[in-house]
Each structure stands twice: as structure tokens, then as C-alpha cells.
Amino acid sequence: MDTKWNSTGPDEGLEQLVAGEVREALKGVEDAPGVAKVRVSGKTCGRLRAAAGLAALVLGMSLVLGSLGQTAGRLASGVDSGSFGSGWWSTDWQETPAFRQEVAQRLRTFLAMATGSDLEWWDTASGDTYVVSSAGITWYEWGSTDTATEDIATPKEEAPDASYAEDKNLLYRVQGSGEDSYYSNAPANMILSSSWAVPEGYNFLLTFQNGTVTITKDGEPVDVYGDGFFTEDSLWDVPGYENFTAGEDAADVTVYMAVREEPVPYLQLNSGGQTRFYDDFYGLYQHIREMQGFYLLRAVLCAVGAVCLIAAHFLRADRRRAEKKLAALTRCVPGEIWWLAAALAVLSMVFSTGFGGYSPFEFWYYGWVGPTVTDALRLAALLPANAPALLALVWALWLRHITRKNTEREQRRSLLGALSVQARKYLFQCSLSRWNRLALILICLPSVFWLLVLTRILGVSAYDALFWTTFLPLLLSAVILCWILRKNALLARDIGLLADQVTAIRDGDLETPLDLPADADLHQTAEQLNDIQAGLHRALAEQTRSERMKVELISNVSHDLKTPLTSVLSYAELLRQEPLEGAAADYARIIDEKARRLAVMVQDVFEVSKAASGQLPVHLERLDFAKLLRQTLADLEGPISQSGLTFRMELPEIPVMITADGRRLYRVFQNLIDNALKYALAGSRVYLSLKTEAGRAEASLRNTSREELPTGVDLTARFVRGDASRTDGGSGLGLSIASSFTEACGGDFHVETLADLFTAVVSFPLAEEP
């Protein structure tokens, strides 16, 4: 290694030296045995991306749905707007309607203490609904904690302002017209007057004097009366408006009130000597801060969730792989479990207590929402306030979705034995499945209706009795019904499998048995069907073996006859060449004719045997059907002209293209024309036509039989003749060869007889254009 590093700069040379030493030290270490290679493969990176995509989706959806759901539920419950009015979102707690209401209530209390009355005119003038009096008892309907009006009737030894004397968030001075109507919790050395300087920590000052109210906040005056007329939209519910005056009894009363900028908690002894929190302003202040913190936190969580969803979108390809693996884990969970989890989540959302201390069901039950669309939307918005139940509902449905999406139909599990598409191809299975679902619906709907009716009648206090007397029996009935429905579904499945097996046997599958579970109701029937299948298989195998032996026998005999028959034909030809006379010449001629007939018959039998055994070689090609018929008629022109029969042809001039073996098809029509020449009525007419219809080419040959045609006889069978007594040399193989060759070429052959009218029909599919 070159160590002359000091020829360059000192730092550069040192770096080169260290790098070289490291490379030298690590040279060959990577492949050394026992050395672990730290490498993050592409597969590992893919797994990490898939896990990150799935985690981003779950976290993002949870944060977004949870935040929006809780926000919508809190807004719909009215817990903020109901307590703080329409300006509950103000950042300054002293600018909220709740603060103004609290200050106005304290002013009313102090005026009541100074005048010694309940100020009933206040209710009439301002429409105030905070104080409700009945039978001499006064309380506060909307949660007000002031009880000063009750203190008016208290014994003289307890001051009317005893509940406010220790207030650490409010300094006040109340001066009435009488000597005993002076109340204050300000320190003795603090001078309270209209020019009172607000103490440190206090920023709000209200002064009631000469029947009007003046307010300063942070040293700045506050517009209290606006245009001077009190309306429902007025910010301050205090006397001093032109249409809302203090009255003569409060004209001489002076009230000073100072409120802390940031209230503090404090303790106070009640009338029983017990310590209790008495911090109305502090509670209001904390409530506003909690409310604003709630919405701010939900906004931040929603934003974080949105970022996670964006990340999940960019990782969607990798995320889908993770979803497939997750689906493989949840595949064993029946689909009804997800629906049950979703239903429980919905019930939890309906009956759980929300932000206002009441559930959506109670909002509906007590009639706090009306039948309007707005109220319906508000009631719906109350549901997602239970964020855990909302997320349980969403993720249960999502897990069911990805499980079904990534699972084949036949692999999906169901407690009710839900049948797959293949299993529902039979009408009785669809009907049974529909009846199962209908039974489930019919038992669930009355149960829910009965539950709601009893709840409506018994009320909330009867929930426990309702649970033991109604819900548990219904739950037990539902479990029993699910078991019965599952048994019905399994029975429908087994019947479908039996029907499939019958169809398979009909289609020729005699080897695959039906395997039903040993505890299945139709197991014995399936075994019997398997026995029938096995019997048919044995019978078919025996028949096939017999047919094969017959074909092999005919083929062997035909082959063995060819050698001596060739010799007979040769010697018969030699005999005919000899100068024989009389009977000897006739005998030689007869021997030659019979030998040739036997040769033709042996060849026909051999070809029929090969066609029956599927060993007949065919060379399929596109050919003109009409041209083939014309060529066959031309080749047989001699025999046709000598027969005395008249041939009528109806062949199209345009090509009729089919796919067949021309040599085999030529033999078919050669046999048909020979058959007509042999057995047609003398002097009659033979009709040959070719037509195309419905994508097929159909050729038919019709003639009138010389002899009466038998009924109930398959004329295409081997060695079958129209007249069993004939001795005209026919072998009974012509139509059999025609049928076998036509089917070997992919066509259809059949014979029709009507009285003495004989018709042979040969049809092929039209060939497609090349």
C-alpha cells in the first residue's frame, strides 16, 4: 500500500490512508465463513413498505374518523352551544355568552339582596328563564349555581352574601338604601367607588348606578346597551334599556363587581361546615378552555390522520399485499362475526352516553329531537360521538370487505353455511337459502320491535328487568335459530352435491365417487349412489370389453381372409382365361363373381371395424360440398344411366365450404347412390339436394323403395338390410359405412323413412372463413 500520503494536504492524505486501511482490512471478510451479512433485501423493503402502508391507513382512518365523529357528536349534543350560546368558540372567555349570563345573574342576585325581593319584574321585562319559583322555593333550571334568593329567607345570623363572601374570583360592593343593605367582600383598605381602580389580576369591572350599567374591560369601555332597546339578540341581559328598566326599588342601589382575568380555584365551607369547591367563574373558565382544547386537539389529530392517509395512498400497491396477508389470517373468521361486531358497535353508538350526558336513544326517547330533517341529521350526528364504537364498526366492515375481496367464494366461511354461487345453481338451494334468511329476519325484526316497545313502556329504570325477561330469551332463541339455519344450509349443500353427482353420472363420469362427511344426513344416500356408479362403471367396462373383442375378432378374421381370398381371385381369373365351355365356363364365372363380392365385403367389414374402434385415419380439409356431390354423380354416371332411374339434383351454384375428409365423404355418397340404384323402385326418381341453414350444410338423398320398408329397424346398423329375404348380393354394410365415415369426419348422419320413402341425410357445420 502506498503510504506517501503526506505529499498532498494533511487532511486529504489522512483520509486516503484511513480509507485504504479499511478497504484492506475488509477485503475478503464479506465472504468469510461465520460472518453475518447485514443487508436489507428488496423483499424486506417490500414488507416494510406494505406494513407501513397498512399502518398508515389504519392510523389515518382512525384519527380522521375518530376526530370528526367526536366533533360532530359534541356539536350535535349542544353541550357547548346550550351552555355558552352561539359565541361559545370565542378565544376570550369573558366574551362568551356564558360569562355574560353569569355576570348578569350575579347582578340580579346582588340587586335582590339590596332590595330584599326576588325581582319578579326582571322575568317580565327581560324574559329571563334562569330563575324558576314555585311554592316559595327558588331554584335554577339551567344549572346555575347561584342560590342567593334562597338566602333571603335565611336566619339573620347568616349574611345573605355568605355564599359569595369568600369568592376569590369576584370582588363586589353592594349598597342599598337601608343601613343593613351593605355587602362587600373587598378588603377593608380598598376603596370602592365609581372611580375604583381595578386591582391587579382583575380586568373586568361592572358598575350599576342610577339604574344603568357601565362596564370596562382591560381599561376600555364596553358597549352594553347598543341601540338602547332590549331584544332577544341583545348581548347583556341587564336593566337599563329603554324597554327594560331597573324599577323604583332598585333606583338607589349601587353595585360594583370586578372579575379576575384568569380565575383561580378555591375552597369554601358550606352551611354544614364541610369543605366544598365554590368556583363558578373558575369552572366556567376551565370549561371553555377544555372545550377549545378539545376542538384544537381534534383538528390536529384530523390533520395528522390526513397526512397518514396521503402516505397510505402513495403506498397503496404495497398496502394491498399486506391486505391480502391480513385476509389470509381473517379468512377463518365467519362472515357473521363481522356483522355481529358491526351490530354491537351500532348498538353501543345508539345507547352510549354522549357529551351531554344522554345517549342518542334518550334524545329520541324523551322527544328532544323532532321529525324535521335538521333534527334527523342532528340525531345521526350524535351516533359517531362514541369514537371506539365508530371505529369498531368501520374496521369490522373493512375487515369483512378485504376478506371477501381476497378470498375465493368456495373458501369463504359462514356460520349459516352460506352457499357459494356454484352451490346455488339449483332452484331448491336458492329457495332454501331464501327461506333461511327470511326466518332470520322474521325473528330479528319482531325481537327488536318488542324490545323497543318494552323499553318505551318500562322506561330507563327497567333495563335490568328487560334484560333478564326479554333480551336473554331472544338471544337464546337467536342462537338456536342460527344452529337450525346452519343445519339447513349444510343439508342444502349436501343435496346440491348429490345433484352434481347425478349430473356427472349422466354425463359419463363413472369413476369419481361422492365423498360426504360421515355425520352428514345424506351420507348413506351418497354411499348408495356411489354403489350405483360403481355398478354402472363395471357394466360399461364389460360392454366396452365385449365390443372391443368383437371388433378385434372381425378385424382379425377380415385380415386372415385376405390372403386366401387373394389366391381364390387369382385362380378364378386364371380359370376364366382358359378355353372352358358349357357348364365349366359358367362355374368359373360364378366363382369369380362370388370371390369379388367376398373381397368387397371383407374390405367393408374391415373399414367398419376401424371406424367403430376410432382407428380410421381421416385427413380433414376445407372442401366444397356441392363440388364433391357433382363429382360423385359424374363418376357414377354409367351405373346411373343403366339403372333406368331419373336423378333430380338441387345443388347450389356457389361453393358450400365444409371441413371433412374428401375421400371418406366421397365413399359415403357412393354408398348412398349404390344403395338407391339397388333398392329404388324401377323407373322412379331419386332426389339429391344440398341446402344451408343455421350454420350447417345439409345434403339429403330421397328415393322410393322397391320393397316395403320395415318399421322399428335401425338401417344403419351393421349387416342390416331393408328386406331380410333379399339375395341380390347386398352385404348390409353400405349405410353402416356411410354413418361411420360421416361421424369420423365430424358430421351427422341419419336415416328417415315414411312408408316407402327412404331419406338419408348428411350434415356438416359450415367452415369458417380462413
C-alpha positions, -999 to +999 in steps of 0.1 A: +000+000+000+013+035-009+020+054+023+033+086+007+001+104+017+020+134+030+027+146-005-008+161-005-026+181+021-025+167+056-063+162+058-066+147+024-037+123+029-050+111+062-085+104+047-069+084+019-048+064+043-077+055+066-099+046+036-072+024+022-066+006+055-103+000+060-107-015+025-076-037+030-090-049+063-124-057+049-110-073+018-124-109+017-142-105+050-176-104+034-174-139+021-156-153+051-174-182+069-193-172+101-196-135+091-232-123+090-241-101+061-262-071+071-282-063+041-318-051+036-331-071+007-357-058-017-382-084-003-376-070+032-381-034+020-413-045+003-426-060+035-417-028+054-435-007+028-465-030+029-466-028+068-461+010+067-489+014+041-513-007+062-504+011+094-508+044+077-542+035+065-554+022+099-539+051+118-551+077+093-587+064+092-588+060+130-576+096+136-598+112+109-630+093+117-625+095+155-618+132+154-646+141+130-670+117+148-664+132+183-665+167+169-698+160+152-712+143+183-702+172+205-716+198+182-749+179+178-753+173+215-754+211+221-734+208+252-713+238+242-739+260+224-765+252+250-743+263+279-724+291+262-747+303+235-738+310+199-705+326+207-690+296+226-660+295+203-646+329+214-609+327+224-616+352+253-637+335+280-651+369+290-665+374+255-687+343+257-724+344+263-719+321+293-698+347+310-723+375+303-751+353+316-731+345+348-723+382+354-760+392+347-771+366+372-747+378+399-760+414+393-796+402+397-786+383+429-769+414+444-799+436+435-822+411+451-801+412+483-801+450+483-839+453+477-849+423+497-871+408+469-870+382+441-872+408+413-902+392+396-902+422+372-869+411+358-886+380+344-913+401+329-890+427+315-862+406+301-879+372+296-852+357+319-856+320+324-828+313+348-849+315+380-879+294+384-900+299+416-928+276+429-944+273+464-919+297+479-889+277+467-865+291+442-841+270+420-822+274+388-833+254+358-803+256+336-776+246+360-770+280+376-752+276+409-765+308+425-787+304+455-787+339+468-825+342+466-828+313+489-806+330+513-830+359+516-852+338+538-823+325+559-819+335+596-805+369+604-773+355+619-762+343+583-755+371+559-773+369+525-740+371+507-724+343+528-720+322+496-701+350+479-680+365+507-651+341+501-652+343+463-616+347+451-625+355+415-651+382+422-648+414+442-681+432+449-697+460+468-734+463+471-750+494+487-788+497+491-810+524+505-811+509+540-783+508+566-784+469+567-782+466+529-745+469+525-725+439+514-689+436+502-660+411+501-634+437+493-605+442+518-611+470+544-584+492+530-598+490+495-619+520+485-647+511+461-663+539+442-672+548+406-636+557+400-624+524+415-591+513+400-593+476+392-569+456+414-540+437+398-552+404+382-587+418+376-596+432+342-634+434+342-654+460+361-692+463+362-709+493+378-746+495+384-757+530+395-787+551+390-805+522+372-779+517+345-749+495+340-714+505+328-687+480+320-650+484+314-627+456+302-590+459+301-594+496+307-617+501+277-654+508+280-678+481+267-710+490+247-737+475+269-770+487+255-763+491+218-793+510+203-809+512+237-837+486+231-836+452+247-842+422+223-836+385+223-803+392+205-790+417+230-757+407+244-763+419+280-794+408+300-792+437+325-816+465+333-810+500+318-826+497+284-855+519+274-878+489+274-861+472+304-856+495+334-844+486+369-875+499+386-880+522+415-870+497+442-835+494+426-830+530+417-809+538+448-789+506+446-752+507+437-733+476+427-696+473+419-683+439+405-647+431+395-638+397+379-604+381+375-588+379+341-578+343+348-599+327+376-583+306+403-598+276+422-606+280+459-623+261+488-652+273+509-671+259+539-708+253+534-735+258+559-728+223+574-692+231+580-680+209+551-654+220+526-666+223+491-655+239+458-673+270+451-658+283+419-684+292+393-662+315+374-632+291+376-654+262+364-667+283+335-632+293+326-619+257+328-649+245+308-642+270+280-605+261+280-613+224+279-638+229+251-614+249+230-586+224+237-609+196+226-616+211+192-580+221+187-567+187+196-593+171+172-582+194+145-546+184+150-554+147+151-575+151+119-546+168+101-522+140+112-547+115+100-550+132+067-512+130+063-513+093+071-540+087+045-519+106+019-490+083+028-513+053+026-524+064-009-488+066-022-481+031-007-514+016-019-497-010-042-476-024-012-506-019+011-527-043-010-502-070-005-504-065+033-542-066+030-540-100+012-519-114+040-543-099+066-572-115+047-554-148+049-554-145+087-590-134+090-603-159+064-611-184+091-635-159+108-671-165+096-687-136+079-715-133+105-689-125+132-681-092+114-718-084+110-723-092+147-694-069+157-708-042+135-743-046+150-728-044+186-709-013+176-741+003+163-760-006+195-731+009+215-733+041+195-771+043+200-772+036+237-739+050+249-738+083+268-726+113+248-711+146+257-744+160+271-748+130+295-775+115+273-774+088+246-789+093+211-816+068+221-826+090+251-826+121+228-852+103+207-870+087+237-876+120+255-886+138+224-857+163+223-854+159+186-883+165+163-894+149+130-877+175+108-848+168+085-825+190+106-833+171+138-829+138+120-794+149+109-786+161+144-797+127+158-775+109+132-745+132+141-749+121+178-740+085+169-703+089+160-696+107+193-686+072+206-653+071+187-643+035+198-677+021+187-675+041+154-640+027+147-651-008+157-680-005+131-657+008+104-629-017+109-653-047+112-668-038+079-634-031+064-620-065+075-650-082+061-645-064+028-609-072+024-615-108+035-642-113+008-622-094-018-591-116-013-609-149-007-624-172-033-661-179-029-657-215-021-632-206+007-654-181+025-667-193+059-701-187+073-719-197+104-751-201+084-733-222+058-739-196+031-738-214-002-714-204-029-725-195-065-717-230-076-737-245-048-767-222-055-772-233-091-801-255-082-835-239-076-842-258-044-809-245-029-818-209-037-853-214-023-839-230+009-814-202+013-841-175+009-863-192+035-833-193+059-827-156+055-865-149+058-867-169+090-837-149+105-853-116+095-887-126+109-873-135+143-850-104+144-875-078+135-902-087+160-875-090+186-862-055+180-898-042+179-907-059+211-875-046+228-883-011+217-919-014+229-910-027+263-883+000+266-908+026+258-933+013+283-910+004+312-885+033+308-849+035+316-852+022+352-865-012+339-834-020+318-822-048+342-856-065+342-859-061+305-825-078+300-835-108+321-870-111+308-866-103+272-831-099+259-817-132+272-846-153+258-843-136+225-806-142+224-810-178+232-837-181+205-813-165+181-786-189+189-809-219+184-822-204+152-787-199+139-779-236+146-811-247+128-803-225+098-768-238+097-781-274+096-805-264+068-776-248+049-755-279+052-784-300+041-789-278+010-751-281+003-752-319+005-783-321-017-765-299-042-735-323-042-758-352-047-774-334-077-740-326-091-730-363-088-762-374-106-754-349-134-718-362-136-730-398-139-754-387-166-725-370-184-704-402-183-682-397-152-684-431-136-651-430-117-653-401-093-672-410-061-691-386-039-675-382-005-697-367+022-688-364+059-697-394+080-720-372+101-739-358+071-776-366+069-773-378+034-741-399+039-759-432+034-777-419+003-743-408-011-729-443-004-758-459-023-753-435-052-716-445-052-726-481-054-748-474-084-720-455-100-696-484-094-721-509-109-726-488-140-688-485-143-684-523-142-712-528-167-698-502-191-663-517-188-678-552-195-697-539-225-666-520-238-645-551-235-671-571-253-673-546-281-636-544-283-633-582-286-660-582-313-642-555-333-608-573-328-624-606-339-638-590-371-606-572-378-585-604-373-609-625-394-610-599-421-573-598-422-569-636-422-594-639-450-575-615-473-546-639-481-567-670-492-592-647-508-565-631-529-555-666-541-591-675-549-594-643-570-562-651-588-571-687-597-606-676-607-591-651-631-568-678-645-598-702-649-617-675-669-587-672-692-588-709-700-609-721-730-637-736-710-671-745-725-705-751-712-711-755-675-674-752-667-673-717-681-704-707-661-688-722-629-656-702-634-677-670-639-697-676-608-666-683-587-650-651-599-681-630-591-686-645-556-649-641-548-650-604-558-682-599-538-665-616-508-634-593-512-656-562-512-675-575-481-642-583-462-629-548-470-662-532-459-661-552-426-625-542-421-632-504-426-664-506-404-643-522-376-617-495-378-643-467-378-661-483-348-628-486-329-618-449-337-588-461-357-600-449-391-575-424-404-590-391-416-575-361-433-596-331-426-595-302-450-617-274-464-637-286-494-667-276-515-696-299-506-715-291-537-685-299-559-680-332-542-716-342-549-713-333-585-680-353-588-696-383-572-726-382-596-702-378-626-682-409-616-713-430-612-728-418-645-726-452-661-744-472-634-770-444-631-778-444-668-781-482-669-804-483-639-834-466-655-838-442-626-841-405-630-819-383-607-832-349-598-804-326-583-808-294-564-773-282-558-763-245-552-740-229-578-719-211-551-694-230-531-706-246-498-674-249-478-671-276-450-643-293-432-641-331-439-621-359-454-629-358-491-620-394-497-642-407-469-671-384-478-669-395-514-673-431-502-704-420-481-723-407-511-710-435-533-726-460-509-758-439-508-762-438-546-753-475-549-780-482-523-805-462-543-796-480-575-800-514-559-832-508-540-852-479-556-884-486-574-878-492-611-885-462-632-888-439-602-870-407-594-841-401-570-837-366-554-804-352-543-804-318-527-780-296-507-791-267-485-775-244-459-794-233-428-784-222-393-747-225-400-749-261-413-748-277-448-773-305-452-774-330-481-803-353-485-809-382-509-845-395-513-859-424-532-889-447-533-881-482-521-889-512-543-898-533-513-918-523-483-896-508-457-896-523-422-905-503-391-886-501-359-853-513-376-820-493-375-810-494-411-775-480-403-766-510-381-741-535-395-755-564-416-790-549-415-809-549-448-843-534-457-855-569-467-841-598-448-851-622-477-831-604-503-805-624-522-793-596-546-758-595-532-761-567-507-740-571-475-760-547-453-728-526-446-734-497-470-754-475-447-733-485-417-701-474-435-718-442-446-728-434-410-694-443-395-674-423-421-696-393-417-692-393-379-655-398-383-653-366-404-672-346-378-706-347-394-741-361-386-758-389-405-794-402-400-820-421-420-857-412-422-884-435-436-920-426-443-940-455-458-918-465-488-900-431-489-864-435-479-843-404-470-806-403-460-794-370-445-758-359-442-750-326-425-718-307-416-711-274-399-701-247-424-664-240-424-652-207-410-635-182-434-597-186-433 
